Amino acid sequence: LLPEAQFLLSLALHAEASSASNVSENLRQQDIDYCAVRLAREVSECIDSFPGECPCDRLTFVAHGTGGLVARAACCWLREHADKHHGFVSLGVPHLGLWPDRLGLHRRLLLA
């Protein structure tokens, strides 16, 4: 029923974090672009590791939260695989930034 697929769960954000709760603090210490380069390298190595012709003909990113910012930035570093880009799904990603915590809900509604 489903087409054959290869899944890569990236550790680009978690490589130096000891738990999931440390991921946001880890991103404060590292630049999102740095994590994007690491993710792009990881994806390229995975694609290049297939012997002979790569069975991967479509590349789709599914990302959540800050990982969506990293995945979106990684797409720029994957130009050698641009012909394979098929889709990008992001869930709960702050593409337009975040509201300051000190800004009350009523002011957020006025600015929206």
FENJOFEN-V142486 format. One record per residue. N is the residue number from 1. PHI is phi in whole degrees, 0 to 359 (999 if undefined). PSI is psi as a letter, one per 40 degrees, with the letter a starting at -180 (999 if undefined). D_LAST is the distance of its C-alpha to the last C-alpha in whole Angstrom. Layout:
# FENJOFEN-V142486
n-><N	N>
phi-><PHI	PHI>
psi-><PSI	PSI>
d_last-><D_LAST	D_LAST>
This chain:
# FENJOFEN-V142486
n-><1	2	3	4	5	6	7	8	9	10	11	12	13	14	15	16	17	18	19	20	21	22	23	24	25	26	27	28	29	30	31	32	33	34	35	36	37	38	39	40	41	42	43	44	45	46	47	48	49	50	51	52	53	54	55	56	57	58	59	60	61	62	63	64	65	66	67	68	69	70	71	72	73	74	75	76	77	78	79	80	81	82	83	84	85	86	87	88	89	90	91	92	93	94	95	96	97	98	99	100	101	102	103	104	105	106	107	108	109	110	111	112>
phi-><999	262	292	296	215	247	246	239	264	283	252	300	273	259	300	249	268	276	207	298	289	269	297	294	292	297	290	294	279	246	283	299	296	297	295	294	296	297	295	299	297	296	294	299	296	295	294	287	283	287	289	69	282	290	286	275	253	223	238	233	259	236	222	225	63	296	300	293	293	292	296	296	290	293	302	293	272	254	296	291	245	298	290	265	298	242	195	216	244	234	238	64	261	280	298	259	97	242	283	297	300	284	277	295	299	296	286	298	293	292	278	285>
psi-><d	i	i	i	i	h	h	h	h	i	e	d	d	e	d	e	h	d	i	d	e	e	d	d	d	d	d	d	d	i	i	d	d	d	d	d	d	d	d	d	d	d	d	d	d	d	d	e	e	h	i	a	h	h	e	h	e	h	h	h	h	h	i	i	a	d	d	d	d	d	d	d	d	d	d	d	e	f	d	e	f	d	e	e	h	d	i	h	h	h	h	f	h	g	d	e	a	i	i	i	d	e	h	i	d	d	d	d	d	d	e	999>
d_last-><43	41	41	43	40	40	37	37	35	34	35	33	31	33	36	36	35	37	34	31	30	31	29	26	28	30	27	27	31	30	28	26	28	31	30	30	33	35	33	34	38	38	37	39	42	41	42	45	46	47	51	52	49	46	45	41	40	37	34	31	29	27	25	23	20	22	24	22	22	25	26	24	26	29	29	30	33	34	35	39	38	35	37	37	33	32	28	26	24	21	20	17	17	15	15	12	13	12	11	13	15	16	12	12	11	10	9	6	5	6	4	0>
